[in-house]
């Protein structure tokens, strides 16, 4: 199982989550379609259609109202269905379909004028209320609220004016019912659409979270691969240079170094395969032992000061893994960025913290800045686990210090590796 398998597994989980989310949104969209366009158009068709079938309504009002009803139903259905297909973007809305909106508004005006002309104060605001709600769905929130507020305020005028002129006793009803109907229609239309937009945003955020999880796993894998390959290759290069210098002066020693290079190359291959499979976990104990051997091969005198209590302490695996990475990176930096003759490694537990310090002399005057896969990345990982990683220069001395709580939580990405090891 290689890097491709890791990506395929992550992509598979992301794809499965995407399919579940898509299925959920499909069901919700179907429900929303019946709730918003379906209910709105059904109410409009029943109320206005019933009025058109009333024999007391004059023919001159029924004919244009019937044509306007057909246009209104078609335009509103298309507009509300198209609105449900939009992917909501905060503070940004696509260009509204002005032509269809104009047709819907014109049909709504006809459906308001015809009933109002025969003084049907309960029916005339139905179509305008639907039109206001449909137009409002295509506006950003601030303009949407302004439109609804203006429509509610103006809805009292037509019926109130006609009732006042005609001297009807239903003047209060003619003036107060339309504003209430407009407000209610806008509420029952815009409320579900707001819920739908929220669901779409949450689904988009979930998909983004899945993509970020895949990228984070790739970065974790790249960091682990760098920790292993960079260290092994640095030691192989060092031993190769040493063997080259000894090949004539001390052939036996050169042969021993070449055997070490062969062993290190095999170890690098094995460790790389282990990282790909998720089995390998860097250990502080192993890295200290390895550092001592590697630094000795580089003729660097190394002083180890290990607190026996700290060595025997049952530090969590996640903490040993992080401190092992620090030990490995510090050793690699000694080999790569210094002409050290002496180095020291201190490890103890004090004040509830496991403390590891690696220092050396002969540090370069202008070393390369720690890159994103070195000390800086390790500092971020220790910080996420509640610890701290610092490094400082004092003349030609360079010291790396790590502190980690003895009960530190697993760092980000560690759980995935541990799960892989368990399998």
N, C-alpha and C positions, 0 to 999 in steps of 0.2 A: 504494500500500500504506500504510494508515494505522495508527493506534493499534489499531484493531480487528483488523487483520491481524497485528500483533505479538502481541496476546493470543491470536488464533486459532492462530498458529504455535506459541506456547509451550504452549497448551492441547492442540494436536495432538500435540506431542512427549510431553507428560505423559500424554495418553490412550493413545498407542502404548505407552509404557512400562508404563502400567497394564494394558493388554491382555496384554502379554507376561508381566507378573507374575502376572496372574490365571490365564493359561494354565498357567504353571509351578506355581502353587499347586493348580490343579485336578488336574494329574497327580500331584503329591505327595500331595494329599488322598486320591486314589484308591488310591495305593500304601499310605498309612497305614491306610486302611480295611481293606485286605486283610491288612496286617501285624498290626494290633492286634485289632479285633473279629473279623476273619475267621479268623486263626490261633487265637486264644483259644477261640472257639466251636467250631472244628473239632476241636481237641484235646479239649475237654470232651465233645463229642458222641461222638467215637471211643472215648475211654476209658470213659466211663460207659455209652455204648450197648453196647459190647462186654461189659461186666459184666452189663448187663440181659439180654443174649441168652444168657448162660451158664446152662445147664440146672441147674447145681448150686446156683444162688442161689434161696432159698425165695421162694415167691410173695408172702408177706406183706412182703418187702423190695423185690421188683421193682415192685409196683404203685405204692406211693407214690413210689419213686425215679423211675419213668418219668414220672409227673405233674410231679414237682419238676424233672426235667431239662428238660421242655418249657417250664416257667415260667422256669427259669434261663436257658435259651438266648434266649428272647424278651426278658426283662428286661435281660440283659447286652448283647445286641445293640443295643437301643434306647439304653441308657445310654452305651455306648462311642461309638456313632454321634453322639449328642447332644453328648458331650464334644468330639469332633473339630470340631463346628461352633462352639464357643466362640471368641471373640476374646480371647486372654489379656490381662489387665490386671495390671500389677505390684501385688502386695500387695492385690488385690481380686478376689473371685470371686463370680459370680452365685449366687443361692440354689439349692442343689442340689435335684434332684427327690426329695424325701424319700419319697414314696409308692413310686416305682419301686425306690428303694434298699432300702426295707423289704421289698418283695416278693422282691428278689434275695437279701437276707440270709436270709429265711425259707426260700426254696427251697434255698439253700446249706446250711442247717442240716439239712434233711431228707436231702440228698445226702451229708452227712457221717455222720449217725446210722445210716442203713441199711447202708452197707458196714462201718462200724465195729462194728455189732451182730453181723455174721458174721465179724468179725476179719480184714477185708481191709485191712491196714495201709498198703498202697501206693495204694489208691484213695480212701479216705475224705478225705484232705486236698486232693484236686484241686479240687473245687467251692469249699470255703472259701478256697483260695488265689486262685481267680479272683474271688470276691466281695471279698476284701481288696484286690486290685489295682483292681477297678472302683470301690469306695468311695474308695480313695486318690486316684484321678484327680480327684475332685471337692473335694479338700481343699487348702488352701494348703500350701506346702512344709514348714513346721515341723510342722504337725499330720499331714501325710502321712508324714513320717519317723517320727513317734511311733507312728502306727497300725501301720506295717509292722514296726517294732521290737517292739512289744507282741505282734503276731500271730506273729512268728517265735518269741518267747520262750514263748508259750502253746501253740504248735502241738505241742510235745513232750508236753504233759500228757495229752490224751485217749488217744492210742495207747499211751503209756507206762503209764497207769493200767490200761487194759483188758488189755494184755499182762501186766502184773504180777499182776493178779487172776486171769487165766486160766492163769498159769504158762507162757506161751509161750516157746519158746527164741528167738524173733525179737524179744525185748524191745529190744535195741539198735536194730534196724531200725525198730521201731514208734515209738521215741522220737526218733530222729535224722532219719529221712527226711522227715517232715512239715515241720519247720522249714526244711530245705533247699529243699523244693518251694515253700513260701510265699515265701521270699526270691527264688528263681529266677523265679517267676511275676511277682512285683512288678517285678523288674528288666527282664524282657523286655516288660512292658506299659508301665511308666512311662518307660523310656528312649526309645522312639520318640515317645511323647507329648511328652516334653520337647523333642525335636528339632522336632516339629511346632509347638509353642508358640514356639520360637525362630524358626522360619521365618516364622510369622505376625507376630511382632514386627518382624523385619527387613523384611518386606513393608510393614508399616505405616510404618516409618521411611523406607523408600524413597519411599513415596507422599508423606509429609510433606516430604521433601527436594525432590521435584518441585514441590510447591505453593510451597515457600519460594523455589525458583529462579524461578518465575513472578512471585512478589511482588517479588523482588529486581530482576528485569528491569523491572517497572513502576516501581519507585522510581528506578532508573537513568534511565529515560526521563523521569520527572517532573523529576528534577534537571537533566538536560540541557535540557529544555524551559524550566525556570525560568531557567537560565543565559542562554539566548538571548532569550526574550521579556522577562524582567525588565530586561535591559540595554537592549535596543532601545526598550522602552516608556519607560524612564527618560529616555533621550536624546531621544526624540520629544517627551515632555512638556516637557523643558527648552527644546528649540528652539521648541516652540509658544509658550511663555511669552515667549521672546526675540522671536519674530516679532510677537507681540501688542504688545510695547512699541515695536517699530520701525515698525509699519505706518504711522504718521503721521509720525514723525520722519525715517525713512529707508526709504521704500517699496522702493527697489532692494535694500537689505540684507534687508528683510523677505521679499521675493520669493525671494531666494537661500535664506533659511532654510526657506521653505515647500517649495522644490525639494528641499532636504536632507531635510525630513520625508517627502516623497513617496518619495525614494530609500531612506530608512531603513525605511519601511513595506514597500516591495518587498523589501528585504533580509531583514526579519523574516519575511515570508511565505516567501521562498525558503529561509531557514535552517531554519524550522520544518518545511517539507516534507523538507528534507535530513535533519533529525534523525529524522523519522518513518521515512524510508527507511533510516536507518542509515549515510548516506554522510558526514555532516559531522563533521569533527574540528577542534576549536578548536586554533589554533596560537599559540604565544607570540609569534612575529614579527608575525603579523597583529594580535594583540590589543594589542601595544605601539604599532604604527602607528595602530590605531583609537583607542586611549586618548589618544594625542597630539592627534589631530584633534578628538575629543570634548571634551577638557579645554580646548583652545584655543577652541572654540566657546563654552564656558562662561566665557570670560575668566579662566581659571586658568593662571597662568604655570607651565609644567612644565619641569623640568630633567631631561634624560636622560643617564645615565652608564652607557653600555653598553660592556663590555669587548670589544674587537674579537675577541680569541681566543675568548671565550664565544659571540659571535654566529656565528663561523665553525665552532664545534665541532659535530660531528655528534651532537647529543643525540638519544636514542631518541624516536620519535614519541609513545610513551605519556607520557614526561616532558614533552615540549613541549605535549602536550594538557593535562596537569595544571597546568603553570605558566601556560598560556594561560587556564585557568579562574580561577586565582588573580588574574591581571592583570585579567581582566574583572570579577570580583567586587569587587576593590579599587577599580577605577575607578567602578563603580556606587555603592559606598559613599561615595566622595568626592562624587559628585553628589547622593546622597540624604541623607546624614547630616552634611553640613558646609557651611560658608560659606567654603570654601577660596579663598585668593588665590594660594597657591603649592603646588606638589606636586613631588615628585621620584621618579624611577624609577631604581633601580640594578640592574644585572644582571651577574654575573660568575661564574666557575668557580674555586673554591678548595678545596684539600684533598679533591678527588674529589667535591665537591658543587656543583650548580648553585644559586646563591643569587639570589633575586629579592626586592627590598625596594621597597615603595611607601609613601611617606609624604606627609602633607598637613597644613596648618595649618587653623585655623577649625573644628576638630571640635566637634560639639554637646556641650554640657555633660552632657546625659543622653540619649545615643543609645539607640535600640531595641537590645535584646540581639540578637546574631546568632542567626538562627533556624536550623531544621534543614536548610534548603536553601541556606544561605549559607556563612559561614566555618567553622562547626562541621562541616558535612558535608565541606567541602574538607579540613579538618584530618584527618578520619577517612580520606579517600581517600589523602592524602599519607602518613599513617602506615602504611596498608596497603602502600604502595609503598616503605617504608623511609625516608621523609622526614619533614619536620616543618613545620607551619604555626603561626605564633604572631602575636599582635597585642597591642599595648600602647598606652596613652595616657600622655602626658606633658604636662600642661597642656592647651593647645588643639591639641596635635599628636597625630596618630594614625598608627601605623606598622604595616604588615602585612609580615611576613617569611616567605618560603618557602625551604626547603632540601630538595633532592632529589638522591640519588645519580645520577651521570651514567650509570650502567648500571642504573637502577632497573627493576624488573620491571613488567609491565603491571598497572595497578590492576584490582580486581574490576569486571567489566562491560565492560572495554575490549576484551576479545577478541571479545565479541559484536558490538560496534560495528565493530571492524576487519574481522571476517568479512563483515558487511553491506556495508562499503565495497568489499571485494574483489569481491563479487558485483555 
